Amino acid sequence: SYDLTQPPSVSVSPGQTASITCSGDKLGDKYACWYQQKPGQSPVLVIYQDTKRPSGIPERFSGSNSGNTATLTISGTQAMDEADYYCQAWDSSSVVFGGGTKLTVL
Amino acid sequence: QVQLVESGGGVVQPGRSLRLSCAASGFTFSNYGMHWVRQAPGKGLEWVAVISYDGSHKYYADSVKGRFTLSRDNSKNTLYVQMNSLRAEDTAVYYCAKPQAAGILFYSFDIWGQGTMVTVSS
């Protein structure tokens, strides 16, 4: 089975840049996407097709994907960005999620 | 607006069955494959299964294969999952999720329901 690995936690100061990685074998050959999930809420798509932002997602969210690693970058991080973030990829018969990263803004 | 509403969760004993529903509105349900994703308490997201737009293709995670069955009624804009032989490890919030693009079975999910809690306990 295909696995995606994320760091369990990332900390960032307000206004700084946060980077969350997602690693998988030849992940760059697939599309990756990212979800934000706040406590008690359903996940929200923040990046799809590696780099694209859905409408309504702030420009400070960006993504990249190359080699074995996809990265979610939050520029000028705000307190409201504190949440769990999950990467996702898929193949011809299944969907895979990373284990999730808790982003703390302190 | 585009909306997914799950129902049918509850407390069930190990080995028993439960059927969850997901009512869709605001988009052409019959054009989209649909997924179930679950989240155990305090844990991450786990993909469960997908059904194609017409119900002809279904794929399941190994953890539920042979126990869970997806179906859909396009006349009622509703997705179902029949869960049999439930185990304690099936305890989770179950979400239905819509892919961004019609006609593509595996893609990113732009719409999620609010989830329904399933607790498997004696």
Contacts between the chains, C-beta under 8 A, distances in Angstrom:
chain1	res1	chain2	res2	distance
A	1	B	62	7.3
A	31	B	108	7.5
A	33	B	108	3.8
A	35	B	45	7.5
A	35	B	109	7.8
A	37	B	45	7.8
A	42	B	95	6.2
A	42	B	112	4.1
A	42	B	113	6.7
A	42	B	114	5.9
A	42	B	115	6.1
A	43	B	45	6.7
A	43	B	95	7.7
A	43	B	109	7.5
A	43	B	112	5.6
A	44	B	112	7.7
A	45	B	100	7.7
A	45	B	108	5.8
A	45	B	109	6.3
A	45	B	110	5.3
A	48	B	100	6.4
A	48	B	108	4.1
A	48	B	110	7.7
A	49	B	108	7.4
A	54	B	110	6.4
A	84	B	44	7.9
A	86	B	44	6.5
A	86	B	45	5.4
A	88	B	45	7.9
A	88	B	108	6.6
A	88	B	109	7.9
A	90	B	106	3.9
A	90	B	107	7.1
A	91	B	106	7.2
A	92	B	106	7.2
A	93	B	59	5.0
A	93	B	106	7.9
A	94	B	47	6.6
A	94	B	59	6.3
A	94	B	61	6.9
A	94	B	106	7.7
A	95	B	35	6.9
A	95	B	37	7.8
A	95	B	47	3.9
A	95	B	50	7.3
A	95	B	106	6.2
A	96	B	47	6.9
A	97	B	37	7.9
A	97	B	44	6.2
A	97	B	45	4.4
A	97	B	46	6.7
A	97	B	47	6.4
A	98	B	44	7.5
A	99	B	44	5.0
A	100	B	44	4.1
A	100	B	45	7.1
